[in-house]
Amino acid sequence: MNVDGIYYAKAAAFIAAAIAMGLGTIGPALGQGLVGMKACENLGKYPESGSQIRTTMILALGLIETVAIYALLIAGFILWLSRSLV
């Protein structure tokens, strides 16, 4: 029985989950920053339409956050698969 191979496979799964979370959250973080920046700019230019800008910003942030949640699900699935290696 090759025990070392199991440990290497589990280590690779942990590294893959970490990379999936790391790379999967860079895009949403940058996107949320850009959405917030543009919303603040528009609130400064057009303060009378603040409620519409705020509503649109919150909706856009929710849609952007789903990408990070998908990355979390993929990382969790990788870790769940690594448990079956024992």
Secondary structure in CASP SS format (residue, H / E / C, confidence):
PFRMAT SS
TARGET T0000
AUTHOR 0000-0000-0000
METHOD secondary structure of the structure
MODEL  1
M C 1.00
N C 1.00
V H 1.00
D H 1.00
G H 1.00
I H 1.00
Y H 1.00
Y H 1.00
A H 1.00
K H 1.00
A H 1.00
A H 1.00
A H 1.00
F H 1.00
I H 1.00
A H 1.00
A H 1.00
A H 1.00
I H 1.00
A H 1.00
M H 1.00
G H 1.00
L H 1.00
G H 1.00
T H 1.00
I H 1.00
G H 1.00
P H 1.00
A H 1.00
L H 1.00
G H 1.00
Q H 1.00
G H 1.00
L H 1.00
V H 1.00
G H 1.00
M H 1.00
K H 1.00
A H 1.00
C H 1.00
E H 1.00
N H 1.00
L H 1.00
G H 1.00
K H 1.00
Y C 1.00
P H 1.00
E H 1.00
S H 1.00
G H 1.00
S H 1.00
Q H 1.00
I H 1.00
R H 1.00
T H 1.00
T H 1.00
M H 1.00
I H 1.00
L H 1.00
A H 1.00
L H 1.00
G H 1.00
L H 1.00
I H 1.00
E H 1.00
T H 1.00
V H 1.00
A H 1.00
I H 1.00
Y H 1.00
A H 1.00
L H 1.00
L H 1.00
I H 1.00
A H 1.00
G H 1.00
F H 1.00
I H 1.00
L H 1.00
W H 1.00
L H 1.00
S H 1.00
R H 1.00
S C 1.00
L C 1.00
V C 1.00
END
